[in-house]
Amino acid sequence: MRIRIFAALALLSLSLSACATGPDGKIIPPKPADVISTIRQIAVNACGFLPLAETVRDILASGQYTAPAAIAEAICTSVRSATAVRGQVSRPTVAGVAVKGRFVRR
């Protein structure tokens, strides 16, 4: 498990180190859709859970997390800790945002 998280972090750092620069030398930040996609992929690699893009977007908008790996880790922790009591499953949340998505085969 930790090896997968480490591999995802290494992949993320490589992708971020390749940020594009414009003709004037300024760094062009990644597109929000690319960041959301990266977070979703890290979560799938780390725990097999594919969060909805809207969930990731709302967590980013909360401002409590900025690092993609931290968001993916929080999502994985949240979905792992969801408990079933008397037939009802508690809704996992991160930064006050309900985590929606599905488990996928890796």
N, C-alpha and C positions, 0 to 999 in steps of 0.2 A: 504494500500500500504506500509506504513512504517513498519507495523507489519510483512509483508512478507519479507521485506529487513532485518529487525532485526532477523527474524527467520533464514533467509539464512546465515546471519553473525554468528549467534550462531552455526549453523550446521557446517559452515566452521571452526570456532575456535575449535570446538570439533574434527573435522577430522584432523586439523593440530596439535592439542595437542597430538594426538596419533601417531606421527611420529615414525617410526621404528628406532631402534638402532642396529648397527652391533655387532658382538662378542667382538670387541675392545672398545665398548661404544660410538663410533662415531655415530652421527645422520645421518641417510640415508634420503636424501631429496626425496620428492615425485617425481614420474616420470612426465615428461612434459605432457604426454597424460592424466594423472590423473588431473593435474592442469587445463588443457584445458577443460576437462569434468566438473570439479567443476565450472568453470567460466560460462560455457554454462548453467548448471543447475541453478545457482544463477540468471542468466538473465531470464530464463524461469519462475522461481518462482517470481521474482520481477516485470516483466512487460509482460510476455507471449511471449517474442521474443526469438527464438532459433537461435543464430548466427552460421554461418558455423565455423567449427574447424579451417579452414585456416585463417579466419578473426581474431579469437582469437589469433592464433599463431603469426600473423603479428603484432597485437597490442602489444603482449608480447615482440616481437623482437624489437619494436621501443624503448623500454627502458623507456618510459614516465610513464608507470604504472607498479607497481610490485604486489600490493595487488589484489587478485582475486575479492574481493567485489568492489573495486574501478573500476576495468575494467568492471565488469558487470553493475555497476551504470552508467558509461560513455556510454556504449552501449545502455542502456535503455533510457538515456537522449537524445542520438543522434537520435534514431529511433522515439522517441516521437516528436522531434522538426522538423522532415522532413516535408517540406511543398509542397503543390501542387500549382503551378502557371501556369495558361493557359494550363492545361492538362499535364504538365511535373512535375514530382516529383523530388525534390532535393535529391541527394544521401547523406545519413547520413555518417559522418566520425568520427573516433576517432583516435587521434594521427596521422592524415594524412592517415589513412587506411580506405578505403571504407567498410562500414559495410554491409555485405551480410548475408542473412538468411531469416527466415520466422516467422510470428506470428503463435503460436500454442494455442490450447485450454489447459487451466490449469485445 
